[in-house]
Amino acid sequence: MKVTYQYRFYPDTNQKQELNRWLRICRYWYNCQLGDRFDWWQMNRTDINACPLTSSIATPRTKPNYYNQKASLPSIKKDLVKVFHSGELLDFKQVDSTVLQDVSKRVDKAFERFIIGNSKGGKFGRPRFKNEANYRTMTFATASNDWIKRCRNDWIYIRLPKLGVVKVRMHSPVPDGFTLKQASVTKKADGWFIQLMLEELAVPEFTPDEITQTWGNSIGLDAVLYEDVYLATSEGDRLPALKPLRKNQSKLDRISKKRNKRKRGSKARRKLAKREAKQHQLIARSRQDFQYKTAHKLVKTGAKFFFHEDLNLKGLTKRNKIKQDDDGTYLPNGQAAKSGLNKSWLDAAFGQFFQTLDYIASKAGAVVVSQKPAYTSMVLSYRNEIIFTDCSTRDYWDEQNFLMVDRDINAAINLKKLGP
């Protein structure tokens, strides 16, 4: 069994400067490898059903991969590397070799997803070159328990290669019997954090085949975007929504307007940009905390199967198509109204929540299953009759059974009826 714990750690001034230099070198090494792969792809790739009118006259060379790019590191470390556009000199010997090798692995995975796709057949877009904002993590792949030097109260002291001993604040204890396998260092808006990946071979992995699904040990979950409701369950519960972006939108807009008025590159603008980043971080953390608490609340019910909608979130948040008349004049397409709905979908982050629920449920021996949501919000669960044809219809009064049916709870029951 593998688990990951994240702690905040406190490097001194010299260590912070060293870590920032490491990030700069890793970012440059990532972009160099990615650019090398794009160059090879453009010069050597030809469709099998077509002959190009123009072709490269460069000498054919071996296709870049993880192994030959990693093997070029010893020759790069022999001398300082000069950055072409800035003239900056980078010393690759300052960075631990395992960190640079992990950068090569990240490039290989990103390019492989671009070419081949993932295990489910999904395609990914073209990998992007990294800047300072979106490259913030370095991974030590050879971490072990020998790196932990001392523990005192709520602090532990970890020795990182070529950096020294760093203090780590333990807000939660590391479980006994687990072995440290990997450590990652991340720079965030409010400081430095370390992620420790731990492994315990004695703890068996859970297999879903050991549980038989019944009506009593299952719960259906319907995603709701109506008023202050987040989820509706087949048990008749309506879980409240947090809406962290909506609640903090005014404060975020106020900071953004101030930042945009400042001169680019000025100290005041950088200061406001840091305030804006911390505000975004506050929103993201409050959303994640809410989702973890909601997931634990559902798992504590004792259910072993959770059925939810397989939502096409990319399609739900897509912009409406442009409408034009014969003269080329743009016509109203309803995007102004849909923009607010898109923001609500993104603020709810149902995709992230269902991943969190799957993680929490797997540790408790439960299973999370996605179901096709076709007609689940329209069909009456106990009569198989289409009732909710309009989204404005939130309740239905059944004259035969003298029963008031809630639309969202009814949809959750339909998801539960579909089963595995």
N, C-alpha and C positions, 0 to 999 in steps of 0.2 A: 504494500500500500504506500502511495506517495501523497504527501501533503506539502503545501507551501505556506510559510508564515512570513508576513511582512512586518518589519520593525523600522523605526527611525534610528539612524545612527548619526553621530556627531563628530565628524572629522575636524581637526584644527585648521588654521588658516593655510598652512603649507600643504596639508593634505587636500584641501579644497582646490587650491591652485593646481595641484598635480592631477586631481580627478578631472578638472576642466580641460587640461592639456590632453589627457587620455581620450576624452570624448571628442576633442577636435581631431586627433589622429585617427580614431576609429571611424569617424564620419568621413574623413578624407579617403581612408582605405576602402570603405563601403562604396563610395561614389566611383572610385577608380575601377574597382572590380565590376561594378554594374555597367559603367561606360565601356569597358573592355568587352563585355558580353554583347552589348548592343552593337558595337563596331563589327564584331565577328558575325552577328546575326544579319546585319545589313550587307556585308560583303560576300557572304558565303551561302546565304539562303536563297533558293530558287524554287518556285512552284513546280511540281512534277508534271503538270498539265500545260505548261506555258514556257516559252523561251523568252528571256528578257531582251529588250532592244538595246539596253545599256548594261554593262557589267563592270565590276571592279577589276583593275589590272594589278591589284596587290597580290603578293605571293600567298598562296593558300597556307593556312596554319592550323594547328590543332584547335579544336573547339575548347574554349575555356570551361573548366569545371571546378568543383570544389578542391580536388586534389592538386591540380597543377597551379591553381591560384594560391593555394596555401603553401605550396613548395617554393614559391617565389619570395617568401618572407625573409629567409636568411640573406639573400642578396640585397634586399631593400634595406636591411638593418646595418649594412656595412658603412653607409654614408648617410648624411642628412638629405632629406627629400625636400625639394623646393616646389612650393605651390605656384603654379603658372600665373594665375591672375593677381595674386597678392604679393608674391615674392617671399612668403613666410617659409621658414625652415622648420621641418618636422623631424624629430628624432624618434624612430620607431623602437629603438632599444629601451625607451622609457616605459613602454607598455608591456605588461605580461604577455607571453607568447600565447597562452590559452585564450586570452581575451581577443587577440587578433585572429586566431583560428576560428573563434566563434563568429566573428564578423563575416568570414568567408562562408561559414555555414548559413548565416542569415541571407546572404546574397544568393546562395545556391537554392535555398527554399523559395525565396521570392521569385526567382526566375523560373524555377520548375513549375510553380503555380501558374505563372503567366503562359508557359508553353503547354503543359500537360493538363493542368487543372488539379482539383483536389480529389480525395478518395470517392466522393459522391458524384463526380462528373461535372462539378461546377467550375466555370471559368472565372479567372481573375483578370483585372486590368493590368496595364503595363506598369511595372515597378517604377517608383519615383525616386529621384535623387533626394538625399536627405539634407535638411538644413539644421540649424541649431535647435529649432523648436520641436522637430519630430524625430530627433535621434538623441535619446537621453538615457539609454540603458546599456550597461556592459556586463557580460556574463563570465564568471569563473567556473569553467566546466569541471575542474578537478578538485573541488572543495572536499574537505574531509573533517572529521571530528578533531584532528590535530590542530586545525586552525583556531579553535576555541581555546583560549589560554586561561581565562579566569572568569568566575561568576561571583558577583557580590550584590546581594539584595536584588534589586530589579534591573541590574546592569550586567552585561556580559562584554568581554573584550575579545575581539576577533582580529587575528593577524592576516591581512591581505597581502599577497605577493607584491613586492616593490612599492608598497604603500606604508606598511607598518601596522601597529596596533590601533584599532578604532573602537571607541565606546559605542555600544548598542543598547538602546532602551528597550527592555522587555515588558510590554504591556500585557502579554499573556505568556504563560510558561510553555516551554517546549516539552512535548510529551516524552515520557521515559521510553527507552528502547529504540528510538529512532536515530538513524545515521544521517549525517549531513552529506549530501551528494553534489549539491550545486549552490552557488551563491551569485546573485545578480544585484548590481548597484544601479539605482535610478535617481536622477536629478529631477525634482519636482519644484513647483512654484514656491513651496514653503520649506524646502530643505532637501536633505539627502535621505534615501530610504534603501534598505537592503532586504532582498527576498531570499529566504533560506528554503531550499527544497530538501525535504527529509523523506527517508524511506525506511519502512519496517517490513521485512520479509515475513515475519511471523504472523502478521495480520492478513487474513485471507481476503481476496477480492470478492466482491459480491457478484453473483450471477443471477440474472432475472428469472432463469428457468426454475429456480427453486420455489417460486411463489405462483400460486394459481389465482387468477383474477376472478373475483366474485362481485356481486352487486354491493355487498356490505363493505368490502375493503377498497372501494374505488370512489373517486371524486372527480366530477367534471368541472372544468374551469372555463368561464367565458370572459374574454377581455372586453371591458366596458369603457367607453369614452363618453359618458353622459353625467353631467353635473359633477358630484364629488365621489363617484363610485369608480373603483379601480378594477375589481374582480367580482364576479358573481359565481357562487359555487352551487353544485347540485344539491347540497344540503340546505339550501335556502338562505345562506349568508351573503351579505353584500359588503365587501371589504372596502374601506375608504381609500381615496387617492391622496397623494401628497402634493403633486404638481410643483416641484421645486423651482422649475424655470419660470413659471407664471408668477410665483410669489416673489421672486427676486429680479424680475424683468426690469422694473423701474430703477432699482439700484444699479443694475448692470448697464442700462442705457445711460444713466447719469455719468458713470465713470467713462464709458466709451466716448460720449460727446466731449468731455473734458480732454481726453487723450487726443482725439482727432483735431482739436484746436491748437495743440502744441506743435512746435516745429519738429520735423523729423530729425532724429539723431540727438535731440536735446535730452538733458538729464531729467527734466520734468516729464517728458513723454515716456521715457523708460520707466520712471517711477510709477506713472499711471498705468502703464502696460502691465507692470507687476501686480498692481492692485486689481486690474481686470482679470489677470490669470488666477489670482487667489479667489476671486469671486466665482469664476467658472469652476474652480476646484471645489469650492464649498457646495455649489449646486450638484456637482457630480457625486461628491461624497455623501451628501444627504440623500440623494436618490438611491445610491448603492446601499446605504444603511437601512433605508425603508424597505428595499427589496429583500434584503437578508432577513429582516424581522418578519416580513410577510411570509417568506418561504418557511421560516422556522415555525410560524404559527400554523401553517397548513400541514407541515410534517408532523407536528405534535398531535394532530387529530388521530394519528394511528393508521391512516390510510396507506396502502401499499401501491396503489396505482393512481396516477394523476393524468387525466386526459384534457388536453387543451387544443385550441385552434392552431392549425398550421398557417399562420398569417403571412401573407406576402407583403411585408413591411416596405420593401423597395417600391412596389407598385402602389401601395396606399399613400405613400408620401411623394409620389411623382407629380410633377407639374402638368397642368392641363395643356392639351395641344393648342397651338396658335390658330386663331380663326381670322381669315381675311376675305373681303369681298372681291369683286372683279376688278376694282380700281386699286387694289392693294392696301386698302384701309384696314387697320386692325379692328376686329369686332370683339365685344366682351365675351370672354370664355369662362368666366366664373372663377378665375384663379385668385382674385382678391379674397373671396370667401373661403376658398380651399386652403389658402396660406395659413389661416388660423387652425384649421383642422390638421394640416401637416405638422405644425408646431406642437399640437397636443399629442399626436402620435409619437413624435420624437421625444417629447418630455416624459411620456409614460414609459418608453423604452421596454416594450413587452418582450422583444427578442432577448435583451439582457436579463430580464426577470426570469424567463423560462430556462435560460442557461443556469442562472443561480439556483432556481428550484431543482433542476436536474442534479446539480452538484450537492446540494444539501440533502436531497432525497436519496442519492446513491450512498451517502455515508450512513443513512438510517435504514438501508435495505429496502428502499422503495424505488419505483420506476416512474418516469415521466414519459408519456407517449403523446405525440402530436397527431391530430386527426384532421381530415379534410373538412373545412367549415361549410361546405355547400349545403344550403337549406336548413342548417341547424338553427338559425335565428328566425326562420319563417314557419316551420312546422310545429304544430301543437304536439307536445311530447307524448301524451297519453291517448291521442286520437289519430295521429298521422294525417292531419288536415292542415293545409296552409292557411294561417290566420294573420300573421304579422307581415303583411305585404308592404307596409309603409314604415319607414324608420321613426316616424312621429308617434306610432302606436306603441306605447310602453307597457300597457296593461290590457288584459282581455277578461271580460266577465263571462263566465260559462253559465248560461241559464239552466242547462240540464243538471249540472252537478253543484250549482250554487257555489262557484269557486272563482276567485280572482287569481289570474295567472300573470306572473311577472315575466316580461319578455326575456330578460337576461338570465334569470334562473331557469327558465324553460329551455334556453339554448344550452346552458350547462348540463341539464339533464339529457338533452339529445346527444351531446358529446360523450356523456357517460354511457349511453345506450349503444353507441357504436362499438365500444369495447376495443380490445387489441386487434 
